[in-house]
Amino acid sequence: MINPDMINAGFEVFGTVGVLVNCRAVFRDKRWAGLSPSVSLGFCLWGFWNIFYYSDLAQPFSVVASVGVACANSLYLYLLWVYRDKAANSDSTVCAGAKA
């Protein structure tokens, strides 16, 4: 039977995949535009908090899945940092993942 921990872990995995799609777009385009890194930092910190929070709630599946979210968000922030100069010089109408 699927318990709430497994359902929550599924959402965490879904979030991890979504962030990795964004990472792929930034890496492929070697730039980013149209987003605020501070929002991504907030979600990254939340991901790290969830590791400890789910541990306290004794939800092992969610703990493992939240590690994925925290790592994916960390990678995303790293890529935004690496390509920060290109973002500042890019056309503001082009979003990450769009073909220029």
C-alpha positions in Angstrom: 0.0 0.0 0.0 1.2 3.5 -0.8 1.6 5.6 2.3 1.8 9.4 2.5 5.6 9.3 2.7 5.7 7.6 -0.7 3.3 10.1 -2.2 5.3 13.0 -0.9 8.5 11.4 -2.1 6.9 11.2 -5.6 6.3 14.9 -5.6 9.9 15.5 -4.5 11.1 13.3 -7.4 8.8 15.2 -9.8 10.4 18.4 -8.5 13.9 17.1 -9.0 13.2 16.2 -12.6 11.7 19.6 -13.2 14.8 21.4 -11.8 17.1 19.1 -13.8 15.2 20.1 -17.0 16.0 23.7 -16.2 19.6 22.8 -15.5 19.8 21.1 -18.9 18.4 24.2 -20.6 20.9 26.6 -19.0 23.8 24.2 -19.7 22.7 23.8 -23.3 22.2 27.5 -24.0 25.2 28.6 -21.8 23.1 31.5 -20.5 19.9 32.3 -18.7 17.4 35.1 -18.7 13.9 35.9 -17.3 14.2 34.6 -13.7 15.4 35.6 -10.3 18.2 33.5 -8.8 17.0 34.5 -5.3 13.8 32.5 -5.9 15.9 29.5 -6.8 18.0 30.0 -3.7 14.9 30.0 -1.6 13.7 26.6 -3.1 17.3 25.3 -2.6 17.3 26.2 1.0 13.8 24.7 1.4 15.1 21.5 -0.1 17.9 21.2 2.4 15.5 22.0 5.2 13.3 19.2 4.1 16.1 16.7 4.5 16.1 17.4 8.2 12.4 17.9 8.5 11.4 14.6 6.9 14.0 12.9 9.1 12.3 14.3 12.2 9.0 13.0 10.8 10.4 9.6 10.2 9.7 9.7 6.5 12.6 7.9 4.8 11.3 8.0 1.3 10.8 11.7 1.5 14.3 12.2 3.0 15.9 10.4 0.1 13.8 12.3 -2.5 14.5 15.6 -0.9 18.3 15.0 -1.2 17.6 14.9 -5.0 15.7 18.2 -4.9 18.4 19.9 -2.8 21.2 18.6 -5.1 19.4 19.6 -8.3 18.7 23.1 -7.0 22.3 23.4 -6.0 23.4 22.4 -9.5 20.9 24.9 -10.9 22.3 27.7 -8.8 25.8 26.8 -9.8 24.9 26.9 -13.5 23.2 30.3 -13.0 26.4 31.5 -11.3 28.7 30.2 -14.1 26.6 31.8 -16.8 25.8 35.0 -14.9 27.8 37.3 -17.2 26.1 35.9 -20.3 22.7 36.5 -18.7 23.5 40.2 -18.1 24.5 40.6 -21.7 21.7 38.6 -23.3 18.5 39.8 -25.0 15.9 40.1 -22.2 13.2 38.7 -24.4 15.0 35.3 -24.7 14.3 32.9 -21.9 16.5 29.9 -21.0 15.7 27.0 -23.2 14.5 29.1 -26.1 16.3 29.1 -29.4 17.9 32.5 -30.1 
